[in-house]
Amino acid sequence: LNWDKPRGFVATFTKGDISIQGMVTSRKKGVPTGAFGVVFNDPSARTTDERLFVESRYSHALESDKNIMVRGYYDAYRYAGSYPYDNGLQYDATHNRWLGGELQFRWDIGADNRFTVGAEYRHNYVADYRLWNNDQTFYDQNFPFSVSSLYLQNELQVSENVSLTLGMRGDKTSGYSATATPRGAIVYNPVHAATLKLLYGEAFRAPNIYEVRYEDPTSRAKGNPGLKPERIRTLEMVWEHRITDELFGTVSAYNYRVTDLIDQTIDPSDTMFVFENISNAETRGIEFELGARTHLGLHGFVSYSFQDAEDGVSKQRLTNSPAHVAKLGLAYQASRHTSSSLL
């Protein structure tokens, strides 16, 4: 009963400065594992994910050192689930449709300096969630919203073997204060075959509709319009080294800190279930990877990571974050146009 039926279609058309891309995907999945407290090994437990995406892009060089890019897109996503409980089937579904556009200007100020600035606007005119069974509808609401963004970035070649990249992005989501997220990178090439990178970044995730708005007195759940976005700060140092023409090694040490994590808890004032910003988390780790690319068409890599992820309040190890991760990948290029891989 653990079946999976994915399918999809992607097409791209390009002519001159104009490109159009479209995508349709669908994934239907059986879920016999008893997730969310449903009946174990029941064939009616299943989910469906569907996506439709169309984008039109225009990129044009105004001069040899200046370029403008304009794009517009339509996106749609649908999810539906069927959940068998002891008292019968329960269903939920969400529909999301949005339109957006982006304008970007890139200017090569000098041979060693590239400046990029842009703006994006996205309007989610359908963002609904519905929960029901064969007898009644428990929840059916639509909460449209919009996101406005402005970003800029400067890439500077400080010297022959040192480059500096600095960027800043600002986002304004409906119902929330504007959020600024900086990013930066220093890249140093001490020798021809090696690179040292120091990377810093910040990002955020705004609360979703289910976390903010969902209410159901029967299951004692209520919404929380006062939720704040989750935020993450990342710091990473990477050493890349080409050992031979066919062998490449990487060592990466990193530290991630997440604040204002959203989780469901119980409000002691009324014993209702509610999502709140109740936790922080921090991860420290190191990763080693060795990759090979032979002239016979065989490519491969092996990697190992050790990390320590802990709750920022209790200082306990996070149960859903493994301390040891090993990966192996192999790919063989049978001809110029086909290849097969195993991960």
KOLBA-945120 format. One record per residue (C-alpha): residue number from 1; x negated, y negated, z negated. Coordinates in nm, 2 decimals, decimal comma, padded with zeros to 4 digits. Example, Ala and Ser with C-alpha at 12.3 -4.5 7.8 and 13.67 -1.06 7.14 Angstrom:
! residues 2
{1 {-01,23 00,45 -00,78}}
{2 {-01,37 00,11 -00,71}}
***
This chain:
! residues 343
{1 {00,00 00,00 00,00}}
{2 {-00,30 -00,23 00,00}}
{3 {-00,26 -00,32 00,36}}
{4 {-00,37 -00,64 00,54}}
{5 {-00,25 -00,76 00,88}}
{6 {-00,44 -01,07 01,00}}
{7 {-00,41 -01,22 01,35}}
{8 {-00,50 -01,55 01,51}}
{9 {-00,57 -01,75 01,82}}
{10 {-00,81 -02,04 01,88}}
{11 {-00,86 -02,24 02,19}}
{12 {-01,08 -02,54 02,28}}
{13 {-01,07 -02,77 02,58}}
{14 {-01,35 -03,02 02,65}}
{15 {-01,39 -03,27 02,93}}
{16 {-01,63 -03,56 02,91}}
{17 {-01,58 -03,75 02,58}}
{18 {-01,25 -03,57 02,50}}
{19 {-01,20 -03,24 02,33}}
{20 {-00,88 -03,07 02,21}}
{21 {-00,87 -02,78 01,98}}
{22 {-00,58 -02,56 01,86}}
{23 {-00,55 -02,27 01,61}}
{24 {-00,27 -02,04 01,50}}
{25 {-00,33 -01,78 01,23}}
{26 {-00,12 -01,54 01,03}}
{27 {-00,20 -01,30 00,75}}
{28 {00,04 -01,06 00,59}}
{29 {-00,08 -00,87 00,28}}
{30 {00,05 -00,59 00,06}}
{31 {-00,02 -00,65 -00,31}}
{32 {00,03 -00,32 -00,50}}
{33 {-00,20 -00,41 -00,80}}
{34 {00,07 -00,55 -01,04}}
{35 {-00,05 -00,91 -01,00}}
{36 {00,16 -01,18 -01,19}}
{37 {00,32 -00,90 -01,40}}
{38 {00,51 -00,74 -01,11}}
{39 {00,59 -00,37 -01,08}}
{40 {00,27 -00,18 -01,01}}
{41 {00,24 00,00 -00,67}}
{42 {00,57 -00,13 -00,53}}
{43 {00,58 -00,16 -00,15}}
{44 {00,80 -00,48 -00,16}}
{45 {00,51 -00,68 -00,32}}
{46 {00,37 -00,88 -00,04}}
{47 {00,25 -01,23 00,07}}
{48 {00,24 -01,41 00,40}}
{49 {00,01 -01,70 00,49}}
{50 {00,05 -01,89 00,82}}
{51 {-00,14 -02,19 00,97}}
{52 {-00,10 -02,41 01,27}}
{53 {-00,36 -02,67 01,36}}
{54 {-00,40 -02,91 01,66}}
{55 {-00,67 -03,18 01,69}}
{56 {-00,76 -03,43 01,97}}
{57 {-01,10 -03,59 01,95}}
{58 {-01,27 -03,88 02,15}}
{59 {-01,64 -03,94 02,10}}
{60 {-01,81 -04,20 02,31}}
{61 {-02,16 -04,36 02,32}}
{62 {-02,11 -04,74 02,33}}
{63 {-02,48 -04,79 02,38}}
{64 {-02,79 -04,57 02,35}}
{65 {-02,79 -04,63 01,97}}
{66 {-02,42 -04,67 01,89}}
{67 {-02,14 -04,41 01,90}}
{68 {-01,77 -04,42 01,81}}
{69 {-01,55 -04,12 01,73}}
{70 {-01,17 -04,12 01,70}}
{71 {-00,96 -03,81 01,62}}
{72 {-00,60 -03,73 01,53}}
{73 {-00,46 -03,41 01,41}}
{74 {-00,15 -03,22 01,31}}
{75 {-00,16 -02,94 01,05}}
{76 {00,10 -02,70 00,91}}
{77 {00,07 -02,43 00,64}}
{78 {00,34 -02,19 00,51}}
{79 {00,32 -01,94 00,23}}
{80 {00,58 -01,69 00,13}}
{81 {00,57 -01,42 -00,14}}
{82 {00,79 -01,13 -00,25}}
{83 {00,75 -01,01 -00,61}}
{84 {00,93 -00,70 -00,75}}
{85 {01,01 -00,73 -01,13}}
{86 {01,19 -00,49 -01,35}}
{87 {01,51 -00,70 -01,31}}
{88 {01,49 -00,73 -00,93}}
{89 {01,30 -00,91 -00,65}}
{90 {01,19 -01,27 -00,69}}
{91 {01,06 -01,49 -00,40}}
{92 {00,86 -01,81 -00,37}}
{93 {00,75 -02,02 -00,07}}
{94 {00,57 -02,34 00,01}}
{95 {00,57 -02,54 00,33}}
{96 {00,32 -02,81 00,41}}
{97 {00,30 -03,04 00,71}}
{98 {00,07 -03,33 00,76}}
{99 {-00,06 -03,58 01,02}}
{100 {-00,39 -03,76 01,00}}
{101 {-00,65 -03,96 01,18}}
{102 {-01,01 -04,06 01,15}}
{103 {-01,23 -04,34 01,29}}
{104 {-01,61 -04,31 01,27}}
{105 {-01,89 -04,54 01,38}}
{106 {-02,25 -04,43 01,40}}
{107 {-02,54 -04,67 01,45}}
{108 {-02,91 -04,58 01,49}}
{109 {-03,05 -04,90 01,34}}
{110 {-03,40 -04,78 01,42}}
{111 {-03,58 -04,47 01,53}}
{112 {-03,60 -04,37 01,16}}
{113 {-03,27 -04,50 01,03}}
{114 {-02,91 -04,38 01,11}}
{115 {-02,61 -04,54 00,95}}
{116 {-02,26 -04,39 00,96}}
{117 {-01,93 -04,54 00,84}}
{118 {-01,58 -04,41 00,87}}
{119 {-01,22 -04,40 00,75}}
{120 {-00,95 -04,14 00,74}}
{121 {-00,58 -04,13 00,66}}
{122 {-00,36 -03,83 00,60}}
{123 {00,01 -03,82 00,53}}
{124 {00,16 -03,50 00,40}}
{125 {00,53 -03,56 00,49}}
{126 {00,63 -03,21 00,38}}
{127 {00,49 -03,06 00,06}}
{128 {00,76 -02,84 -00,10}}
{129 {00,78 -02,54 -00,33}}
{130 {01,08 -02,31 -00,37}}
{131 {01,14 -02,02 -00,62}}
{132 {01,45 -01,80 -00,61}}
{133 {01,60 -01,46 -00,63}}
{134 {01,90 -01,30 -00,47}}
{135 {02,14 -01,47 -00,71}}
{136 {02,01 -01,82 -00,77}}
{137 {01,74 -02,08 -00,69}}
{138 {01,52 -02,17 -00,98}}
{139 {01,33 -02,45 -00,81}}
{140 {01,34 -02,63 -00,48}}
{141 {01,16 -02,97 -00,45}}
{142 {00,96 -03,17 -00,19}}
{143 {00,70 -03,42 -00,29}}
{144 {00,54 -03,60 00,01}}
{145 {00,21 -03,78 -00,05}}
{146 {-00,08 -03,95 00,13}}
{147 {-00,46 -03,97 00,11}}
{148 {-00,67 -04,27 00,23}}
{149 {-01,05 -04,23 00,25}}
{150 {-01,35 -04,45 00,33}}
{151 {-01,70 -04,32 00,35}}
{152 {-02,05 -04,44 00,45}}
{153 {-02,39 -04,27 00,48}}
{154 {-02,75 -04,38 00,55}}
{155 {-03,02 -04,14 00,67}}
{156 {-03,37 -04,28 00,64}}
{157 {-03,70 -04,12 00,75}}
{158 {-03,92 -04,27 00,48}}
{159 {-04,24 -04,13 00,62}}
{160 {-04,35 -03,85 00,86}}
{161 {-04,27 -03,58 00,61}}
{162 {-04,01 -03,74 00,37}}
{163 {-03,65 -03,82 00,45}}
{164 {-03,38 -03,98 00,23}}
{165 {-03,00 -03,95 00,27}}
{166 {-02,75 -04,15 00,06}}
{167 {-02,38 -04,14 00,09}}
{168 {-02,06 -04,26 -00,08}}
{169 {-01,70 -04,16 -00,03}}
{170 {-01,39 -04,31 -00,18}}
{171 {-01,05 -04,14 -00,18}}
{172 {-00,71 -04,27 -00,29}}
{173 {-00,43 -04,01 -00,34}}
{174 {-00,07 -04,11 -00,40}}
{175 {-00,01 -04,13 -00,77}}
{176 {-00,37 -04,13 -00,87}}
{177 {-00,65 -04,39 -00,91}}
{178 {-00,91 -04,42 -00,64}}
{179 {-01,20 -04,18 -00,69}}
{180 {-01,56 -04,25 -00,57}}
{181 {-01,80 -03,95 -00,51}}
{182 {-02,17 -04,02 -00,43}}
{183 {-02,41 -03,78 -00,26}}
{184 {-02,78 -03,79 -00,20}}
{185 {-03,07 -03,58 -00,07}}
{186 {-03,45 -03,60 -00,06}}
{187 {-03,62 -03,37 00,19}}
{188 {-04,00 -03,32 00,18}}
{189 {-04,22 -03,12 00,42}}
{190 {-04,55 -03,07 00,24}}
{191 {-04,67 -02,84 00,53}}
{192 {-04,53 -02,75 00,87}}
{193 {-04,38 -02,42 00,76}}
{194 {-04,22 -02,53 00,43}}
{195 {-03,95 -02,77 00,31}}
{196 {-03,86 -02,89 -00,04}}
{197 {-03,51 -03,03 -00,09}}
{198 {-03,35 -03,21 -00,39}}
{199 {-02,97 -03,24 -00,36}}
{200 {-02,71 -03,42 -00,57}}
{201 {-02,34 -03,44 -00,51}}
{202 {-02,00 -03,51 -00,67}}
{203 {-01,66 -03,39 -00,56}}
{204 {-01,31 -03,37 -00,71}}
{205 {-00,98 -03,18 -00,67}}
{206 {-00,65 -03,36 -00,72}}
{207 {-00,38 -03,15 -00,91}}
{208 {-00,14 -02,97 -00,68}}
{209 {00,23 -03,00 -00,68}}
{210 {00,28 -02,67 -00,87}}
{211 {00,06 -02,80 -01,16}}
{212 {00,21 -03,14 -01,17}}
{213 {00,58 -03,09 -01,09}}
{214 {00,70 -02,74 -01,14}}
{215 {00,97 -02,70 -01,41}}
{216 {01,17 -02,39 -01,50}}
{217 {01,35 -02,38 -01,84}}
{218 {01,42 -02,01 -01,79}}
{219 {01,05 -01,93 -01,80}}
{220 {00,98 -02,22 -02,03}}
{221 {00,76 -02,41 -01,78}}
{222 {00,74 -02,78 -01,74}}
{223 {00,54 -03,03 -01,53}}
{224 {00,27 -03,27 -01,63}}
{225 {00,26 -03,59 -01,41}}
{226 {-00,03 -03,72 -01,63}}
{227 {-00,28 -03,46 -01,50}}
{228 {-00,62 -03,59 -01,39}}
{229 {-00,83 -03,46 -01,10}}
{230 {-01,09 -03,19 -01,17}}
{231 {-01,45 -03,32 -01,10}}
{232 {-01,78 -03,15 -01,03}}
{233 {-02,14 -03,27 -01,03}}
{234 {-02,40 -03,05 -00,86}}
{235 {-02,78 -03,07 -00,87}}
{236 {-02,99 -02,83 -00,66}}
{237 {-03,35 -02,79 -00,58}}
{238 {-03,44 -02,57 -00,27}}
{239 {-03,77 -02,44 -00,14}}
{240 {-03,76 -02,30 00,21}}
{241 {-04,07 -02,13 00,36}}
{242 {-04,13 -01,97 00,70}}
{243 {-04,36 -01,68 00,60}}
{244 {-04,41 -01,55 00,95}}
{245 {-04,25 -01,61 01,29}}
{246 {-03,99 -01,35 01,20}}
{247 {-03,97 -01,38 00,82}}
{248 {-03,81 -01,67 00,62}}
{249 {-03,77 -01,71 00,24}}
{250 {-03,56 -01,94 00,02}}
{251 {-03,56 -02,01 -00,35}}
{252 {-03,28 -02,23 -00,49}}
{253 {-03,23 -02,35 -00,85}}
{254 {-02,90 -02,52 -00,94}}
{255 {-02,69 -02,67 -01,21}}
{256 {-02,31 -02,73 -01,17}}
{257 {-02,10 -02,91 -01,42}}
{258 {-01,72 -02,92 -01,39}}
{259 {-01,51 -03,15 -01,61}}
{260 {-01,13 -03,19 -01,67}}
{261 {-01,06 -02,83 -01,56}}
{262 {-00,69 -02,76 -01,52}}
{263 {-00,54 -02,46 -01,69}}
{264 {-00,20 -02,35 -01,82}}
{265 {-00,15 -02,38 -02,20}}
{266 {00,14 -02,41 -02,45}}
{267 {00,26 -02,75 -02,57}}
{268 {00,29 -02,71 -02,95}}
{269 {00,56 -02,98 -02,97}}
{270 {00,81 -02,77 -02,77}}
{271 {00,63 -02,43 -02,70}}
{272 {00,67 -02,49 -02,33}}
{273 {00,41 -02,38 -02,07}}
{274 {00,23 -02,67 -01,92}}
{275 {-00,09 -02,74 -01,71}}
{276 {-00,34 -02,97 -01,88}}
{277 {-00,70 -03,09 -01,85}}
{278 {-00,83 -02,87 -02,13}}
{279 {-01,18 -02,75 -02,04}}
{280 {-01,52 -02,81 -01,90}}
{281 {-01,77 -02,56 -01,75}}
{282 {-02,14 -02,55 -01,67}}
{283 {-02,33 -02,31 -01,45}}
{284 {-02,71 -02,28 -01,43}}
{285 {-02,87 -02,03 -01,18}}
{286 {-03,14 -01,94 -00,94}}
{287 {-03,11 -01,76 -00,61}}
{288 {-03,37 -01,58 -00,40}}
{289 {-03,32 -01,49 -00,03}}
{290 {-03,54 -01,33 00,23}}
{291 {-03,42 -01,34 00,59}}
{292 {-03,56 -01,18 00,91}}
{293 {-03,50 -01,23 01,28}}
{294 {-03,68 -01,00 01,51}}
{295 {-03,74 -01,03 01,89}}
{296 {-03,55 -00,69 01,93}}
{297 {-03,22 -00,86 01,84}}
{298 {-03,20 -00,74 01,48}}
{299 {-03,12 -01,00 01,22}}
{300 {-03,08 -00,95 00,85}}
{301 {-03,11 -01,10 00,50}}
{302 {-03,12 -00,98 00,14}}
{303 {-03,05 -01,21 -00,16}}
{304 {-03,02 -01,20 -00,54}}
{305 {-02,87 -01,46 -00,77}}
{306 {-02,88 -01,49 -01,15}}
{307 {-02,65 -01,74 -01,31}}
{308 {-02,52 -01,83 -01,65}}
{309 {-02,17 -01,98 -01,64}}
{310 {-02,02 -02,09 -01,97}}
{311 {-01,72 -02,27 -02,11}}
{312 {-01,81 -02,62 -02,20}}
{313 {-01,61 -02,62 -02,52}}
{314 {-01,65 -02,27 -02,66}}
{315 {-01,99 -02,21 -02,51}}
{316 {-01,87 -01,86 -02,42}}
{317 {-01,96 -01,69 -02,09}}
{318 {-01,69 -01,73 -01,82}}
{319 {-01,54 -01,38 -01,76}}
{320 {-01,46 -01,44 -01,39}}
{321 {-01,82 -01,55 -01,30}}
{322 {-02,07 -01,26 -01,26}}
{323 {-02,42 -01,31 -01,40}}
{324 {-02,59 -01,10 -01,12}}
{325 {-02,50 -01,11 -00,75}}
{326 {-02,68 -00,92 -00,48}}
{327 {-02,60 -00,95 -00,10}}
{328 {-02,72 -00,77 00,21}}
{329 {-02,64 -00,86 00,57}}
{330 {-02,74 -00,70 00,90}}
{331 {-02,66 -00,81 01,26}}
{332 {-02,77 -00,66 01,59}}
{333 {-02,74 -00,85 01,92}}
{334 {-02,66 -00,58 02,18}}
{335 {-02,67 -00,83 02,46}}
{336 {-02,68 -01,21 02,53}}
{337 {-02,30 -01,22 02,49}}
{338 {-02,20 -00,96 02,23}}
{339 {-02,32 -00,88 01,88}}
{340 {-02,21 -00,66 01,58}}
{341 {-02,27 -00,73 01,21}}
{342 {-02,24 -00,56 00,87}}
{343 {-02,21 -00,75 00,55}}
***
